[in-house]
Amino acid sequence: MSSNDQIKILFLAADPSNAARLRLGQELRDIREKLQLAKERDRFILDSRESVRLGDISQAIFDVEPQIVHFSGHGTSTGELCFEDLLGEYQPVQPDALAALFELVADQINCVVLNACYSEAQAKAIAQHISFVIGMNKEIGDQAAIAFAVGFYKALAARRTIDQAYKFGCVEIRLQGIAEHLTPVLYTKQNSVSPVSEVQQIDSNKSTGVTNAQSTSLNLGQRQRILQEIESLQQQYDLLSQKLSRLRLDLVIESGTVIKFQLEKQIENAEAERTQLTQRIEQLENSLQ
């Protein structure tokens, strides 16, 4: 297989010592494992850099010459990504500064994944130059971030397109029972004004990522209200999932017949309620298409 057939992925990780610790090592291991298990594992080259400082980014791009750049780490509520300084403490970078770097390598890089909290602003800025950019529109937990990465790279390894792989990543979060599947957003160079989210229709026959024209039937206020309701329902879903986990654990260790019966009824009711929430969320998502 020629080098032109290969896909190079550059994994950049930064976990500053004065910030909450993240499970970046597990994310990298899980991505590597899924790529190694793929039928066409030889197509993928995964290279990683850890404890990344700002000056390391361009050097890593020069060295690896990747088609995909994946950043995993911290983001601030003001839209800055956090790298490390010489002391290992966090050093934020503005969206326009990082976008300027990717503008210079736009002829080489096709996709950027920003697996960090509040990275949507960075994604939008970078998408002015890069074909596909994924960011997070709010805080995202470790478990959801890892699940998205696993689903995304599993799909890429199965020869799915980037926009399809993005949707598989969102679904992977849902399969894990985590109510954060609307947190990842996909921006494209052709559509960098607005995100292509999981709840919007993507034409599977095109790679432009332009949303379905039916979505324009809702005005901005209506869409915002629907998204707020979805977020509220997702929080309820998450709480119910936690409750179910506790009830199932109690059922396993409980020996009394009467108590076990009560627990089974509570589990049954909670499962029915969660199913109703899932159906309502799906209805609202369909209304956004």
C-alpha positions as CSV (number, residue, x, y, z in Angstrom):
1,M,0.0,0.0,0.0
2,S,1.4,3.4,-1.0
3,S,1.8,6.2,1.5
4,N,-0.9,8.1,-0.4
5,D,-3.4,5.5,0.8
6,Q,-2.5,6.1,4.4
7,I,-4.3,8.4,6.9
8,K,-2.1,10.0,9.5
9,I,-3.7,11.1,12.7
10,L,-1.9,13.4,15.1
11,F,-3.1,13.2,18.7
12,L,-2.2,16.2,20.8
13,A,-2.8,16.0,24.6
14,A,-2.4,18.7,27.2
15,D,-3.3,18.2,30.9
16,P,-1.9,21.1,32.9
17,S,-0.9,20.4,36.5
18,N,-3.1,23.2,37.8
19,A,-6.3,22.0,36.2
20,A,-8.6,19.1,36.9
21,R,-7.0,15.8,35.7
22,L,-8.4,14.2,32.6
23,R,-8.3,10.6,31.3
24,L,-6.3,11.5,28.2
25,G,-4.2,8.3,28.3
26,Q,-7.3,6.1,28.2
27,E,-8.7,8.1,25.3
28,L,-5.5,7.6,23.3
29,R,-5.3,3.9,24.2
30,D,-9.0,3.4,23.2
31,I,-8.5,5.1,19.8
32,R,-5.3,3.2,19.1
33,E,-7.1,-0.1,20.0
34,K,-10.0,0.6,17.7
35,L,-7.7,1.4,14.8
36,Q,-5.6,-1.7,15.4
37,L,-8.7,-3.9,15.4
38,A,-9.9,-2.5,12.1
39,K,-9.8,-4.6,9.0
40,E,-7.7,-2.0,7.2
41,R,-5.5,-1.2,10.2
42,D,-2.5,-0.6,7.9
43,R,-4.2,2.5,6.4
44,F,-3.9,4.4,9.7
45,I,-0.9,5.9,11.4
46,L,-1.5,7.3,14.8
47,D,1.2,9.6,16.3
48,S,0.8,11.3,19.6
49,R,2.3,14.2,21.5
50,E,1.6,14.7,25.2
51,S,2.0,17.7,27.6
52,V,1.8,19.8,24.5
53,R,3.0,23.5,24.6
54,L,2.0,26.0,22.0
55,G,5.3,25.8,20.2
56,D,4.9,22.1,19.9
57,I,1.9,22.2,17.7
58,S,3.4,23.4,14.5
59,Q,6.5,21.2,15.0
60,A,4.3,18.2,15.4
61,I,2.4,19.0,12.3
62,F,5.7,19.4,10.4
63,D,7.0,16.1,11.7
64,V,3.9,14.0,11.2
65,E,2.2,15.7,8.2
66,P,-1.2,14.5,9.4
67,Q,-4.5,14.6,7.6
68,I,-6.4,14.6,11.0
69,V,-5.4,16.6,14.1
70,H,-7.0,15.5,17.3
71,F,-6.7,17.7,20.4
72,S,-7.7,16.3,23.8
73,G,-7.6,18.5,26.9
74,H,-9.1,21.5,28.6
75,G,-11.2,24.4,27.3
76,T,-12.4,27.5,29.0
77,S,-15.9,28.9,29.1
78,T,-14.7,31.8,27.0
79,G,-13.7,29.5,24.2
80,E,-10.0,29.2,24.7
81,L,-8.1,25.9,24.5
82,C,-5.6,25.3,27.3
83,F,-2.1,24.0,26.5
84,E,0.9,23.9,28.8
85,D,3.6,26.4,29.6
86,L,7.2,25.7,30.6
87,L,6.1,24.9,34.1
88,G,3.4,22.5,33.0
89,E,0.6,24.9,34.0
90,Y,-2.2,25.9,31.7
91,Q,-1.6,28.4,28.9
92,P,-4.8,29.4,27.0
93,V,-4.8,30.3,23.3
94,Q,-7.3,32.5,21.5
95,P,-9.5,30.9,18.7
96,D,-8.2,33.3,16.0
97,A,-4.6,32.5,16.8
98,L,-5.0,28.8,16.5
99,A,-7.1,29.3,13.3
100,A,-4.3,31.3,11.8
101,L,-2.0,28.4,12.3
102,F,-4.4,25.9,10.6
103,E,-4.8,28.4,7.7
104,L,-1.2,27.8,6.9
105,V,-1.6,24.0,6.7
106,A,-5.0,23.9,5.2
107,D,-3.7,22.2,2.0
108,Q,-2.6,19.2,4.1
109,I,-5.1,18.8,7.0
110,N,-8.7,17.7,6.3
111,C,-10.1,17.3,9.7
112,V,-9.6,18.8,13.2
113,V,-11.2,17.2,16.3
114,L,-11.2,19.4,19.5
115,N,-12.2,17.0,22.2
116,A,-12.3,19.7,25.0
117,C,-15.0,21.6,26.8
118,Y,-16.3,24.8,25.2
119,S,-14.3,24.3,22.1
120,E,-17.1,25.3,19.7
121,A,-15.7,28.8,19.2
122,Q,-12.3,27.4,18.2
123,A,-14.0,24.9,15.9
124,K,-15.9,27.7,14.1
125,A,-12.8,29.8,13.7
126,I,-10.7,26.9,12.3
127,A,-13.5,25.8,10.0
128,Q,-12.9,28.9,8.0
129,H,-9.8,27.1,6.6
130,I,-10.2,23.3,7.3
131,S,-12.9,21.2,5.7
132,F,-14.2,19.5,8.8
133,V,-13.8,20.6,12.4
134,I,-15.5,19.1,15.5
135,G,-15.8,21.0,18.8
136,M,-17.9,20.8,22.0
137,N,-20.6,23.4,22.5
138,K,-20.4,23.1,26.4
139,E,-18.6,21.2,29.1
140,I,-18.2,17.5,28.3
141,G,-17.4,14.7,30.8
142,D,-14.5,12.3,30.4
143,Q,-16.7,9.4,29.7
144,A,-18.7,11.1,27.0
145,A,-15.5,12.5,25.4
146,I,-13.9,9.1,25.2
147,A,-17.1,7.5,23.9
148,F,-17.3,10.1,21.1
149,A,-13.7,9.5,20.1
150,V,-14.2,5.7,20.1
151,G,-17.3,5.9,17.9
152,F,-15.7,8.5,15.6
153,Y,-12.6,6.5,14.8
154,K,-14.3,3.1,14.7
155,A,-16.5,4.6,11.9
156,L,-13.5,6.1,10.1
157,A,-11.7,2.8,10.2
158,A,-14.7,1.2,8.6
159,R,-14.3,3.7,5.7
160,R,-17.2,6.0,6.7
161,T,-17.0,9.6,5.7
162,I,-16.0,12.2,8.3
163,D,-19.6,13.6,8.7
164,Q,-20.9,10.0,9.1
165,A,-18.1,9.2,11.6
166,Y,-19.2,12.3,13.6
167,K,-22.7,11.0,13.8
168,F,-21.4,7.5,14.9
169,G,-19.5,9.3,17.6
170,C,-22.6,11.0,18.9
171,V,-24.5,7.7,18.8
172,E,-21.7,6.1,20.8
173,I,-22.3,8.5,23.6
174,R,-26.0,7.6,23.6
175,L,-25.3,3.9,23.6
176,Q,-23.3,4.5,26.8
177,G,-26.4,5.9,28.4
178,I,-24.8,9.4,28.6
179,A,-27.0,12.4,28.0
180,E,-24.3,14.5,26.2
181,H,-24.8,13.4,22.6
182,L,-25.7,16.9,21.5
183,T,-22.5,18.4,22.9
184,P,-20.3,17.6,19.9
185,V,-20.9,19.9,16.9
186,L,-19.5,19.6,13.4
187,Y,-18.5,22.6,11.3
188,T,-17.5,22.5,7.7
189,K,-15.5,24.9,5.7
190,Q,-18.5,25.4,3.3
191,N,-20.9,25.8,6.3
192,S,-18.7,27.5,8.9
193,V,-21.5,30.0,9.9
194,S,-23.6,27.4,11.7
195,P,-22.9,23.9,13.1
196,V,-24.0,20.6,11.5
197,S,-25.3,18.9,14.6
198,E,-26.5,15.3,15.1
199,V,-30.1,16.5,15.0
200,Q,-29.7,18.0,11.5
201,Q,-30.0,16.0,8.3
202,I,-26.7,15.5,6.5
203,D,-26.8,14.5,2.8
204,S,-24.9,11.2,2.9
205,N,-24.2,11.6,-0.9
206,K,-22.2,14.8,-0.4
207,S,-19.4,15.8,1.9
208,T,-20.3,19.4,2.1
209,G,-22.2,19.1,5.4
210,V,-24.9,21.6,4.3
211,T,-28.0,21.1,6.4
212,N,-31.3,20.1,5.1
213,A,-33.4,23.1,3.8
214,Q,-36.4,21.9,5.9
215,S,-34.6,23.1,9.0
216,T,-35.0,26.7,7.9
217,S,-38.8,26.4,8.5
218,L,-38.1,27.0,12.2
219,N,-37.0,30.5,13.3
220,L,-34.1,31.0,15.6
221,G,-36.3,31.5,18.7
222,Q,-38.2,28.3,18.1
223,R,-35.0,26.3,17.5
224,Q,-33.5,27.6,20.8
225,R,-36.6,26.7,22.8
226,I,-36.6,23.2,21.3
227,L,-32.9,22.8,22.1
228,Q,-33.5,24.0,25.6
229,E,-36.3,21.5,26.1
230,I,-34.1,18.7,24.7
231,E,-31.3,19.6,27.1
232,S,-33.7,19.6,30.1
233,L,-35.1,16.2,29.0
234,Q,-31.5,14.9,28.7
235,Q,-30.7,15.9,32.2
236,Q,-33.8,14.0,33.4
237,Y,-32.7,11.0,31.3
238,D,-29.2,11.2,32.9
239,L,-30.7,11.3,36.5
240,L,-33.0,8.3,35.6
241,S,-30.0,6.3,34.3
242,Q,-28.2,7.0,37.5
243,K,-31.2,5.9,39.5
244,L,-31.6,2.7,37.5
245,S,-28.0,1.8,38.1
246,R,-28.5,2.2,41.9
247,L,-31.7,0.2,41.9
248,R,-30.1,-2.6,39.9
249,L,-27.2,-2.7,42.2
250,D,-29.6,-2.8,45.2
251,L,-31.5,-5.6,43.5
252,V,-28.4,-7.7,43.1
253,I,-27.4,-7.5,46.8
254,E,-30.9,-7.7,48.3
255,S,-32.0,-11.0,49.7
256,G,-35.5,-10.2,51.0
257,T,-38.3,-11.3,48.6
258,V,-40.6,-8.4,49.4
259,I,-37.9,-5.8,49.0
260,K,-36.7,-7.4,45.7
261,F,-40.2,-7.2,44.4
262,Q,-40.4,-3.5,45.3
263,L,-37.1,-2.9,43.6
264,E,-38.2,-4.7,40.5
265,K,-41.3,-2.5,40.2
266,Q,-39.3,0.6,40.7
267,I,-36.9,-0.5,38.0
268,E,-39.8,-1.3,35.7
269,N,-41.3,2.2,36.3
270,A,-38.0,4.0,35.8
271,E,-37.3,2.1,32.6
272,A,-40.8,3.0,31.2
273,E,-40.2,6.7,32.2
274,R,-36.8,6.7,30.5
275,T,-38.3,5.2,27.3
276,Q,-40.9,8.0,27.3
277,L,-38.1,10.5,27.6
278,T,-36.2,8.9,24.8
279,Q,-39.2,9.0,22.5
280,R,-39.9,12.7,23.4
281,I,-36.2,13.6,22.7
282,E,-36.4,11.9,19.4
283,Q,-39.6,13.7,18.5
284,L,-38.0,17.0,19.3
285,E,-34.8,16.1,17.3
286,N,-36.9,15.2,14.3
287,S,-38.7,18.5,14.5
288,L,-35.3,20.2,14.0
289,Q,-34.6,18.4,10.7
